[in-house]
Amino acid sequence: MEGTLYLCATPIGNLDDITFRVLETLKQVDLIAAEDTRHSIKLLNHFDIHTPMTSYHEYNKVEKARVLVEKLKSELVRQCCEAGIKVTALPGAVACVTALIISGLPTRRFCFEAFLPTDKKEHQRVLAELQNETRTIVLYEAPHHLLRTLTELYEALGDRKASICRELTKKYETAFRTTLSQAVAYY
């Protein structure tokens, strides 16, 4: 498995949602780069995986990427005598799709925006683009920003159907099916 970057989907809540393929890969690779090592160590300990781990997140991605890419390149050269890095993704639980499925909203076509941008101009641009969106929209939001985002969505999109999903795949998973105006009033 040397010289290959594996992008592994890990559970969004219930650790048992991980795939056998991801588990085997995590056991066999030389290094695991994790966005949140505190969360990942729980997963590794749960499945008795002892592969070394390093952090790779928004705040260290530039300098850490250089180190990781050099490691992959050198091993590819040593192992395969050719340039380039093979990248593959291993599927698994995805919060976006899980939320869409339990939302009660149409699933045939959807758009995924993840978190709205924090930059005010970009934030407003994305909201303006969503005004004419007819597909189901999937967004992520932190609990302490939820009311503000729901209010902005209501003002930008009007009173659309909505579903607020939380604690996905966990014991207290909920999908609150409502409208944007009712969600604003509730929260």
N, C-alpha and C positions, 0 to 999 in steps of 0.2 A: 504494500500500500504506500510505499515511499514515493514522494514526488507528486502526489495527487492531493488536491484540496477537496475535501468532502464537506459539503454544506448539509448538516444534519438537522432535520426537524426534531425538536425535543418537545416533550409534553408541555401543554399550557396550564395544566392543573394537576390532573391525576397522573402520577408517575407511570402507572401501568399502561398508559396510552402510547408508550414508545414502541417502535417496531423492533423485531428481532434483528433486522439488517442494521439498524442504527446501533444497537447494543454491540453487535459483533464488530462493527467498524470502530466504535469508540474503544473497544478493548485492544484492537490491533494497530491503530495509528500510533505515530511517535509522539504527537503532541495534540492537545485539544485547546483551541482558542475559543474562549467563552465570553459572551457579552456581559454576563453577570456571574462571576465565579462563586458567589455565595449561594446562588440558586443551583448552579451546575454541580457544586460539590455535594449537595444533597442527592442529586440524581446519581452521580458516580458512586457515592457511598451506598445508596439503596441497592444498586446493582453490582456492588463489589468490583468496581472498575478502578484500576490504579494507574491509568495513563497520566503522565504529567499534564498539567493545565496551566495556561497563561490567560491573562485578560486581553480582550480585544473589543473596544467599545468606542463610542462617539468621540471621547476625549483623548484617546491615545491611538486612534486608527492610522494616522499618517506615519508616525515613527514605528509603531508596532507592525504595520503592513510591510515596511521595508525589511524588517528582520524576518518576518514569516516568509515573504516571497524569496529572499535570499536562501533561506533554509530549503524551500521547495526546489528552487532552481539548482542549487548545488547537488542535491540528491538526485534530481532528474539527470543532470549531466553525468554524475557518477554511475547511476543505474541504467540510464537509457542512451547516453551520449547524444542527446539531441536537445534543442532549445524548446522552451515553452513549458507551460504548466497545465496539466489536465485538471479540469474542474468538473465535478459531478455533484448532483443533489440527491439526497436520500429523503423520500417523502415521509410524512407523518402528520400528526395533529397540527392543525393550523387554526388559530383563533378566528381569523376572518371567515373561513368557510364554516366553522362550527357555529359562529354567531348567525351567519346567514341562514343556515339550516334550521335553527331553532327560533328564528325571528318571527316566523309566520308571514313574512313578506315574500313577494315573488322571487324565485331563485333562478329562473331561466337566464336572466341577464342582470349583471350587477357591476358596479364600479367600486374599487377599493381605494380609499384615500389615506389610510393609516392615520397618523396624527396630523392635524392641520398645522401648517407652518407657524413658527413662533414669530417670524418677521411680519410686522403689521401689514406692509404692502403686499407681500406674498400671500398672507392670510386672506386679505380682502380679495385678491385676484382669484384664489381658489374658490372662495364662497361665490363670487360672481360667475365663475365657470359652472358651478353646481346648480345655479338657478334654473337652467333649462334641462337639467338631467332628468330623464324619465325612468332610468333603471334604478333598482334598489341601490342605495349608497351605503357602504360599510365604512365607518369611521372608528378610530380608537380615541379614547379620552380618559384622562386621569380623573378620579372621583372629585378632587378639589377644583376642577375646571369644568365639570359637567354642566352645571346650571348656565354658566356663561356661554358655553358652546351650544347648548340647546336653544338658548335665547337668540344667538346669532343665526343658527340654522332656521329657526322660526321666522325671523325677520328677513332672511335671504330667500327661503324656499316656500314660505307660506305654511299653511297647516297640513302638512303631509302626515301619512301614517308613519309610525316609528316603533322601534322595538329597542329597549335598553337591555342589553345582555351583560351579565356580570358573573364572576366566579365560574367561568366556563370549565366544564368537566369536573368540577369540585362538588363537595357535599351540598353546598348552598347555592348551586347554579340557579339563576333566574333569567327569565326573558319577560320583561314588562312590556306588553303590547299595548300601544296607546297612539296618540297623535303628538305632534310637536307642541301644540298649545297646552295639552293636558300634561305633558311631561314637564314643561316649564312651570306650570301651576303646582305640580306635585313636588318638584324638587326645590 
